[in-house]
Amino acid sequence: MKIVEQFLGKDYLLGSVEAREILARIEGLPIVDAHNHVEAEQIAIDQGWNDIWEVEGRTDHYVWELMRRCGVPEEKITGNASNREKWRTFAGIVPLLAGNPLYEWLHLDLRRRFGLTEFVGPETADVIWEKTEEALASADMRPRSLLQQMGVEVLCTTDSPLSDLSWHEQLKEELSSPKVLPTWRPDSILQVGTPEWKEFVVALGEKTGENTEMFDGLLAAIEKTHKHFRSHGTVASDHGIQAPYGKPASTSEAKRIYQKAISRKELTVEDLRALRSFLLHFFAELNAEAGWVMQLHIGAVRDYRDNLSETFGKDCGGDVTSHTIEITNGLHEFLNAFEGKLNIVLYAVHPSHIYTLATLARAFPNISVGSPWWFMDNPFHMRDQLLQVASVDLLSNYAGMVTDSRKLFSFQSRTEVFRRVLANILGEMVATGRVPFEVASEVAERVAYHGPKELFFNKETK
């Protein structure tokens, strides 16, 4: 029997006629991305890429992790090897990645953006390098043009409160489409007691002209940065927390703990949780006043591999997660304090937490479940999460897809995977008599575009 090649074909991730019809309704909808890690500077300068390693590997710790997993020496990952040697080495291990979403994203990028159908491997590394190098010389391969080609309507970068947002100012003047909005990410303020925290607090004081040696000065400085972002069109904040903090300290208790921290005195675990909770509630109060959406990314255990973080620093690919993180008790005070006052999106990085998030969303109308994050950003966990949300909460209230990407090229590939999975599960519901076709199609359009646009962007884009 002759094998018909199905790889990334028209039925990729689709199992029925109904799924194909639903995909046809949503695959061309604009992309609205409320969370990613592309730099506004990259879009403002509008400088392209020299080679395929710069496109696919230079900034992507997903790539680094899997290269290390396959035994590649660091010299050929983040070290001094040439980009071409890094690409050859990466291409050499790509066949081993089958089943991992990176395998599909990479080939989708090559097919959708470069028109290449070669399978990446050691024997094709050089021809792909040469063909993509020639293509990347085109003005059509620069960031602004690519975003427009991919149908990106609006995207939110992720920015430190210390950012002056000058690149966003430039983009607002020069670029009508897509809209590029900053997101306020004050995670460094919550890292109380670490050496990096003290450095950040001092820099925050210098940036805002407030005396952050004092607790009142810290709060004033935080509020100033929040207002600065608000004046630049921000629609959301984002917060990465390993586990929810529980009950916040009172103002007087928070002040006492803060003075201990700023004086480098030892803090108890209870001190840290109470102060961090107070600060998170303070962030939420500012968000509620501004009408922003508050995104909580829960469950990442960062820099777990000591040798990696000690050698290369933070966020270089040594992160894990745990099923033991407690969510319900930890969020009780927070969610009840802001019921009806603030739209909140909850993201989880472990699949066992999705059911909990779905029940929280069912209980609180102002809560939405966010897209599969990090290790769950793959067809398997997308399907599982969407079905759990549909069964426990409302799929039509889902917060939509975010790329969470550091690679501009992957905006389309990651969004395509999500939309195909969404079309497939709704197509199954139609095929098995659970939902009428038109209703399923309307839900697909809402989840893929209209819902997240309404949640995050309608206030800004009106």
C-alpha positions as CSV (number, residue, x, y, z in Angstrom):
1,M,0.0,0.0,0.0
2,K,1.3,3.4,-1.0
3,I,1.7,5.9,1.9
4,V,0.1,9.2,1.2
5,E,2.1,12.0,2.9
6,Q,-0.2,13.8,5.4
7,F,2.4,15.9,7.1
8,L,1.0,19.4,7.7
9,G,-1.5,18.9,4.9
10,K,-5.1,20.3,4.7
11,D,-6.3,17.8,7.3
12,Y,-3.5,18.5,9.8
13,L,-5.1,18.0,13.3
14,L,-8.5,17.7,11.7
15,G,-10.6,14.5,11.9
16,S,-13.9,15.3,10.1
17,V,-15.6,17.2,7.4
18,E,-17.3,19.3,10.1
19,A,-13.9,20.3,11.5
20,R,-12.6,21.3,8.1
21,E,-15.7,23.5,7.6
22,I,-15.3,25.1,11.0
23,L,-11.7,25.8,10.3
24,A,-12.6,27.5,7.1
25,R,-14.7,30.0,9.2
26,I,-11.8,30.9,11.5
27,E,-8.4,30.3,9.9
28,G,-8.4,33.8,8.2
29,L,-9.6,35.8,11.2
30,P,-7.2,38.4,12.5
31,I,-4.8,37.5,15.3
32,V,-5.2,39.3,18.6
33,D,-2.4,38.4,21.0
34,A,-2.7,39.6,24.6
35,H,0.6,38.0,25.8
36,N,3.9,37.5,24.1
37,H,7.6,38.3,24.6
38,V,8.5,40.0,21.3
39,E,10.3,43.3,21.9
40,A,8.7,46.6,20.8
41,E,12.2,47.7,19.8
42,Q,12.4,44.9,17.3
43,I,9.2,46.0,15.6
44,A,10.1,49.7,15.8
45,I,13.6,49.3,14.3
46,D,12.1,47.0,11.7
47,Q,15.3,45.2,11.2
48,G,15.1,41.7,9.6
49,W,17.1,38.5,10.3
50,N,20.3,37.4,8.7
51,D,19.8,33.7,8.8
52,I,17.4,30.9,9.9
53,W,19.2,30.4,13.3
54,E,18.4,34.0,14.2
55,V,14.8,33.3,13.2
56,E,14.3,30.0,15.0
57,G,16.9,29.5,17.7
58,R,18.7,32.5,18.9
59,T,16.1,33.7,21.4
60,D,14.1,30.5,22.0
61,H,14.8,28.6,25.2
62,Y,12.4,25.9,24.0
63,V,15.0,25.2,21.3
64,W,17.9,25.3,23.8
65,E,16.2,22.9,26.2
66,L,15.6,20.3,23.5
67,M,19.1,20.6,22.1
68,R,20.5,20.0,25.6
69,R,18.1,17.1,26.0
70,C,19.7,15.6,22.9
71,G,23.3,16.0,24.2
72,V,24.3,19.1,22.2
73,P,27.2,21.0,23.9
74,E,26.4,24.5,25.0
75,E,29.0,25.9,22.6
76,K,26.6,25.0,19.8
77,I,23.5,26.4,21.6
78,T,24.3,29.7,23.4
79,G,28.1,29.6,23.0
80,N,30.5,31.0,20.4
81,A,29.9,28.6,17.5
82,S,28.8,30.3,14.3
83,N,25.1,30.6,13.6
84,R,25.5,28.3,10.7
85,E,27.1,25.6,12.9
86,K,24.3,26.1,15.5
87,W,21.7,25.6,12.8
88,R,23.4,22.5,11.4
89,T,23.6,21.0,14.8
90,F,19.9,21.9,15.5
91,A,18.8,20.5,12.2
92,G,20.7,17.3,13.0
93,I,18.6,16.6,16.0
94,V,15.2,17.8,14.7
95,P,14.1,14.3,13.5
96,L,14.4,13.3,17.2
97,L,11.8,15.9,18.2
98,A,8.9,14.2,16.4
99,G,5.8,14.5,18.7
100,N,7.1,17.6,20.4
101,P,5.2,20.8,19.2
102,L,8.5,22.4,18.3
103,Y,8.8,19.9,15.4
104,E,5.5,21.1,14.0
105,W,6.0,24.9,14.7
106,L,9.4,24.8,12.9
107,H,8.0,23.1,9.8
108,L,5.0,25.3,9.8
109,D,7.2,28.4,9.8
110,L,9.2,27.0,6.9
111,R,6.1,26.1,4.9
112,R,3.9,29.1,5.6
113,R,6.5,31.8,5.6
114,F,9.2,30.5,3.3
115,G,7.3,28.1,1.1
116,L,9.7,25.3,1.8
117,T,8.6,21.7,2.0
118,E,11.9,20.0,3.0
119,F,11.9,18.0,6.2
120,V,14.5,19.4,8.5
121,G,17.3,17.1,9.2
122,P,21.1,16.7,8.8
123,E,20.9,16.2,5.1
124,T,18.7,19.3,4.4
125,A,20.4,21.7,6.9
126,D,22.5,23.5,4.3
127,V,19.9,23.8,1.5
128,I,17.4,25.2,4.0
129,W,20.0,27.6,5.3
130,E,20.7,28.9,1.8
131,K,17.1,29.2,0.7
132,T,16.0,31.0,3.8
133,E,19.1,33.3,3.8
134,E,18.1,34.5,0.3
135,A,14.4,34.9,1.4
136,L,15.3,36.9,4.5
137,A,17.0,39.5,2.4
138,S,13.6,40.6,1.2
139,A,11.8,43.6,2.7
140,D,8.8,41.4,3.0
141,M,10.6,39.5,5.7
142,R,11.0,42.4,8.1
143,P,8.9,42.5,11.3
144,R,6.3,45.1,10.3
145,S,5.5,43.4,7.0
146,L,5.4,40.0,8.5
147,L,3.0,41.0,11.2
148,Q,0.7,42.4,8.6
149,Q,1.0,39.3,6.3
150,M,0.1,37.1,9.3
151,G,-3.0,39.1,10.0
152,V,-1.9,40.4,13.4
153,E,-4.4,43.1,14.4
154,V,-3.1,43.9,17.9
155,L,-0.4,42.5,20.2
156,C,0.7,43.2,23.7
157,T,4.4,43.1,24.5
158,T,5.6,42.3,28.1
159,D,7.4,45.2,29.7
160,S,9.2,46.1,33.0
161,P,7.7,49.0,35.0
162,L,11.1,50.6,34.5
163,S,10.5,50.9,30.7
164,D,10.2,54.4,29.3
165,L,8.0,52.9,26.5
166,S,9.8,55.1,23.9
167,W,9.6,52.3,21.3
168,H,5.9,52.1,21.8
169,E,5.6,55.8,21.3
170,Q,7.5,55.5,18.0
171,L,5.2,52.6,16.9
172,K,2.1,54.5,17.7
173,E,3.2,57.3,15.4
174,E,4.5,55.2,12.6
175,L,2.5,52.0,12.5
176,S,-1.3,51.9,12.1
177,S,-1.5,48.1,11.9
178,P,-0.9,46.1,14.0
179,K,-1.5,48.0,17.2
180,V,1.5,47.3,19.6
181,L,0.6,47.9,23.2
182,P,2.7,47.5,26.4
183,T,1.8,45.2,29.2
184,W,2.8,46.1,32.8
185,R,4.8,43.2,34.3
186,P,5.9,44.1,37.9
187,D,7.2,40.6,38.8
188,S,10.5,42.0,40.1
189,I,8.7,43.9,42.8
190,L,7.4,40.6,44.2
191,Q,10.8,39.0,44.5
192,V,11.2,40.4,48.0
193,G,14.4,39.6,49.9
194,T,16.6,38.7,46.9
195,P,19.6,40.8,45.9
196,E,17.9,41.5,42.5
197,W,14.9,42.8,44.3
198,K,16.8,45.4,46.2
199,E,18.5,46.6,43.0
200,F,15.2,46.8,41.3
201,V,13.5,48.8,44.1
202,V,16.4,51.3,44.1
203,A,16.1,51.6,40.3
204,L,12.4,52.1,40.7
205,G,13.0,55.0,43.1
206,E,15.5,56.6,40.8
207,K,13.2,56.2,37.8
208,T,10.2,57.8,39.5
209,G,11.8,60.2,41.9
210,E,10.3,58.5,44.9
211,N,12.1,57.4,48.1
212,T,11.6,53.6,47.8
213,E,13.6,53.1,51.0
214,M,10.2,53.8,52.6
215,F,7.1,51.7,52.0
216,D,4.9,54.7,51.1
217,G,7.5,55.7,48.6
218,L,7.4,52.2,47.0
219,L,3.6,52.4,46.6
220,A,3.9,55.9,45.1
221,A,6.6,54.7,42.7
222,I,4.5,51.7,41.6
223,E,1.5,53.9,41.0
224,K,3.6,56.3,38.9
225,T,4.7,53.5,36.6
226,H,1.2,52.2,36.3
227,K,-0.1,55.6,35.2
228,H,2.8,55.9,32.7
229,F,1.7,52.6,31.1
230,R,-1.9,53.7,31.2
231,S,-1.1,56.8,29.2
232,H,0.5,54.6,26.6
233,G,-2.6,52.5,25.9
234,T,-2.0,49.5,28.2
235,V,-4.9,47.2,28.5
236,A,-3.5,44.5,30.8
237,S,-1.0,43.6,33.5
238,D,0.8,40.2,33.8
239,H,2.1,38.4,36.8
240,G,4.1,35.2,37.1
241,I,3.6,33.6,40.5
242,Q,4.7,30.1,41.5
243,A,1.8,29.7,43.8
244,P,-0.9,32.1,45.0
245,Y,0.0,33.9,48.2
246,G,-3.1,33.7,50.4
247,K,-4.2,36.4,52.8
248,P,-2.5,39.8,52.4
249,A,-0.9,41.7,55.2
250,S,-2.6,44.7,56.6
251,T,-1.1,48.0,55.5
252,S,0.7,48.5,58.8
253,E,2.0,44.9,58.8
254,A,3.1,45.2,55.1
255,K,5.1,48.4,56.1
256,R,6.8,46.6,58.9
257,I,7.8,43.6,56.7
258,Y,9.0,45.9,54.0
259,Q,11.3,47.8,56.3
260,K,12.8,44.5,57.4
261,A,13.3,43.5,53.7
262,I,14.8,46.9,52.7
263,S,17.2,46.6,55.6
264,R,18.2,43.1,54.5
265,K,16.9,41.5,57.7
266,E,15.8,37.9,57.6
267,L,12.2,37.3,56.6
268,T,10.0,34.4,57.4
269,V,8.0,32.5,54.8
270,E,4.9,34.0,56.4
271,D,6.4,37.5,56.0
272,L,7.1,36.9,52.3
273,R,3.7,35.6,51.5
274,A,1.8,38.3,53.4
275,L,3.8,41.1,51.8
276,R,3.6,39.7,48.3
277,S,-0.1,39.2,48.7
278,F,-0.5,42.8,49.8
279,L,1.4,44.0,46.7
280,L,-0.6,41.8,44.4
281,H,-3.8,43.2,45.8
282,F,-2.4,46.7,45.4
283,F,-1.6,45.9,41.7
284,A,-5.2,44.7,41.3
285,E,-6.6,47.9,42.8
286,L,-4.7,49.9,40.3
287,N,-5.8,47.6,37.5
288,A,-9.5,47.9,38.5
289,E,-9.3,51.6,38.5
290,A,-7.7,51.7,35.1
291,G,-10.1,49.1,33.6
292,W,-7.2,46.7,32.8
293,V,-7.4,42.9,32.5
294,M,-5.2,41.1,35.1
295,Q,-3.3,38.0,33.9
296,L,-2.0,35.5,36.5
297,H,0.5,32.9,35.2
298,I,0.5,30.3,37.9
299,G,2.8,27.3,38.6
300,A,6.2,27.8,37.0
301,V,9.1,26.7,39.2
302,R,11.8,28.8,37.7
303,D,15.6,28.2,37.5
304,Y,15.2,24.7,39.0
305,R,18.4,23.4,37.4
306,D,21.1,25.0,39.5
307,N,24.0,24.5,37.3
308,L,22.3,26.1,34.4
309,S,21.1,29.2,36.2
310,E,24.4,29.6,38.0
311,T,26.3,29.4,34.7
312,F,24.0,31.3,32.4
313,G,21.7,33.3,34.6
314,K,17.9,33.4,34.9
315,D,15.4,32.2,32.2
316,C,17.8,30.1,30.2
317,G,15.8,26.9,30.1
318,G,16.0,25.2,33.5
319,D,12.4,25.7,34.6
320,V,9.9,23.0,35.6
321,T,6.5,22.7,37.2
322,S,4.7,20.7,39.9
323,H,1.2,19.3,40.5
324,T,1.5,20.1,44.2
325,I,1.0,23.8,43.9
326,E,-2.1,24.8,45.8
327,I,-4.4,27.2,44.0
328,T,-7.9,27.3,45.6
329,N,-7.0,28.4,49.1
330,G,-4.3,30.7,47.9
331,L,-6.6,32.7,45.6
332,H,-9.6,32.8,47.9
333,E,-9.0,36.2,49.4
334,F,-7.9,37.7,46.1
335,L,-10.8,36.5,43.9
336,N,-13.4,37.4,46.5
337,A,-11.9,40.9,47.0
338,F,-12.1,41.7,43.3
339,E,-15.3,40.0,42.3
340,G,-17.1,42.2,39.8
341,K,-14.4,44.8,39.9
342,L,-11.7,43.4,37.6
343,N,-11.5,40.9,34.7
344,I,-8.9,38.2,35.6
345,V,-7.4,35.6,33.3
346,L,-5.8,32.5,35.0
347,Y,-3.1,30.5,33.2
348,A,-1.8,27.2,34.4
349,V,1.4,25.4,33.4
350,H,0.4,22.0,34.8
351,P,-2.6,20.0,33.3
352,S,-3.9,18.9,36.7
353,H,-4.7,22.6,37.5
354,I,-7.0,23.2,34.6
355,Y,-10.0,21.6,36.2
356,T,-9.5,23.9,39.3
357,L,-9.3,27.0,37.1
358,A,-12.4,26.0,35.2
359,T,-14.4,25.7,38.4
360,L,-13.1,29.1,39.6
361,A,-14.2,30.6,36.3
362,R,-17.6,28.9,36.7
363,A,-17.9,30.4,40.2
364,F,-16.8,34.0,39.3
365,P,-18.2,35.6,36.1
366,N,-15.2,38.0,36.0
367,I,-12.7,35.1,35.6
368,S,-11.6,33.5,32.4
369,V,-9.3,30.5,31.8
370,G,-6.3,31.4,29.7
371,S,-4.7,29.4,26.9
372,P,-2.4,26.4,27.5
373,W,0.8,27.8,28.8
374,W,4.4,26.8,28.3
375,F,4.8,23.1,28.6
376,M,1.1,22.7,27.7
377,D,1.4,24.7,24.4
378,N,0.8,21.7,22.2
379,P,-2.1,20.0,20.4
380,F,-2.5,17.3,23.1
381,H,-2.9,19.7,26.0
382,M,-4.8,22.3,24.0
383,R,-7.4,19.6,23.2
384,D,-7.6,18.4,26.8
385,Q,-7.9,21.9,28.2
386,L,-10.6,23.1,25.7
387,L,-12.7,20.0,26.4
388,Q,-12.3,20.5,30.2
389,V,-13.3,24.2,30.0
390,A,-16.3,23.3,27.7
391,S,-17.5,20.6,30.0
392,V,-17.1,22.4,33.3
393,D,-17.3,26.1,32.5
394,L,-18.2,27.8,29.1
395,L,-16.0,27.4,26.1
396,S,-17.6,30.6,24.7
397,N,-16.1,32.5,27.6
398,Y,-12.6,31.2,27.0
399,A,-9.9,34.0,27.0
400,G,-8.6,32.8,23.6
401,M,-5.1,32.0,22.3
402,V,-1.9,33.9,23.2
403,T,1.4,33.1,21.5
404,D,3.6,33.6,24.6
405,S,6.3,33.7,21.9
406,R,9.8,35.3,21.8
407,K,9.8,34.6,18.0
408,L,7.9,36.8,15.8
409,F,7.7,34.2,13.0
410,S,5.8,31.8,15.3
411,F,2.8,34.1,15.8
412,Q,1.1,32.4,12.8
413,S,2.2,28.9,13.4
414,R,1.2,28.8,17.1
415,T,-2.1,30.4,16.3
416,E,-2.8,28.0,13.4
417,V,-2.2,25.0,15.7
418,F,-4.7,26.3,18.2
419,R,-7.3,27.1,15.7
420,R,-7.1,23.7,14.1
421,V,-7.4,22.0,17.5
422,L,-10.4,24.2,18.3
423,A,-12.0,23.4,15.0
424,N,-11.4,19.7,15.5
425,I,-13.1,19.4,18.9
426,L,-16.1,21.5,17.8
427,G,-16.3,19.5,14.6
428,E,-16.4,16.3,16.7
429,M,-19.3,17.8,18.7
430,V,-21.2,18.4,15.5
431,A,-20.4,15.0,14.0
432,T,-21.5,13.2,17.1
433,G,-24.8,15.1,17.3
434,R,-23.9,17.2,20.4
435,V,-24.0,20.7,18.9
436,P,-25.6,22.1,15.7
437,F,-23.0,23.2,13.0
438,E,-23.9,26.9,13.1
439,V,-23.7,27.1,16.9
440,A,-20.3,25.4,16.8
441,S,-19.1,27.7,14.1
442,E,-20.2,30.8,16.1
443,V,-18.4,29.5,19.2
444,A,-15.3,28.9,17.2
445,E,-15.3,32.4,15.9
446,R,-15.9,33.8,19.4
447,V,-13.0,31.8,20.9
448,A,-10.6,32.4,18.0
449,Y,-11.2,36.2,17.7
450,H,-14.3,38.0,18.9
451,G,-14.1,36.9,22.6
452,P,-10.5,37.8,23.3
453,K,-10.8,41.1,21.4
454,E,-13.8,42.0,23.5
455,L,-12.1,41.0,26.7
456,F,-8.8,42.7,26.2
457,F,-9.0,45.2,23.4
458,N,-12.5,46.6,22.7
459,K,-12.1,49.5,25.2
460,E,-8.7,50.4,23.6
461,T,-9.7,50.0,20.0
462,K,-13.0,51.7,19.9
